[in-house]
Structure formats: C-alpha cells, structure tokens
Amino acid sequence: MTLIPFKHLNAIPLEFDVIVGDVSFRGTLVHKKGKIAQLNGTISGTIQIACDLCAEVVERVLDEELSFYLSDGIISENEDELDIVEITTPMIDMEELLNSEIELIKSDYFCCPQCEGKTLEQEF
C-alpha cells in the first residue's frame, strides 16, 4: 500500500509498510485534529552513500525512528506544530515520503569508517 487516502485516516492507527529497494518504511498514521495526521515509523535497511571526505561509496545501515505530522493541504500560519509535511493531493504517497526521507539522510554529513575522526584538512 503506497497510496493512502487522507480522508480514510481516523483515531484508529492505520498501519503501513512500504519497501523500496533495500529499505523498508513501517509504521502508523493516525488522524489527530482538523486536517492534521501524525506519522510514526521506522526506516530500516541499507543505502549506498558517498563519504563526504574521500567520496568512496559505501553501504550505510539505516535504523531511523521518525515522527512527524502531515497536513491535508496547505496549513495556515497559526498552526503550532513544527514538523508538518503538507500533502497537496488527496492521497498520501508513502513511497514519495520514504524517498524524501532517504534523500534527507543522504544530505547529512557522512564519513565512511576509514575517514571517521579525520578532518577535511587531514584528507588533503
């Protein structure tokens, strides 16, 4: 199940399980209030990622806990929740959310085991 209609969410947690390549995304979605739902889940598996110092591509093991909110459409400026992902279509695309989270992980600074503890100046 990669597409979930926002209008089908209610107070009973809806379980989801999405697998893309070697990465799985499992958890629950539950309606909180108004146009807001909460996602709680875990991303696990492996991705290929380049070391930011030596550029060697290595396999990184993922075991990431996630918790954030989704809004059914654009949120108003008076919403007090900080981590809100705006869903602008009637369907929540879980595969797209997973791919976005993977890209966020890849954008973080990463050192392979051989470069851990080194600085950029030490590399050159």
C-alpha positions, 0 to 999 in steps of 0.5 A: 500500500503506497497510496493512502487516502487522507480522508480514510485516516481516523483515531484508529492507527492505520498501519503501513509498510512500504519497501523500496529497494533495500529499505523498508518504511513501517509504521502508523498514521493516525488522524489527530485534529482538523486536517492534521495526521501524525506519522510514526515509523521506522526506516530500516535497511541499507543505502549506498552513500558517498563519504563526504571526505574521500567520496568512496561509496559505501553501504550505510545501515539505516535504523531511523525512528521518525515522527512527524505530522502531515497536513491535508493541504496547505496549513495556515500560519497559526498552526503550532506544530513544527514538523508538518509535511503538507500533502497537496493531493488527496492521497498520501504517497508513502513511497514519495515520503520514504524517498524524501526521507532517504534523500534527507539522510543522504544530505547529512554529513557522512564519513565512511569508517576509514575517514571517521575522526579525520578532518577535511584538512587531514584528507588533503 
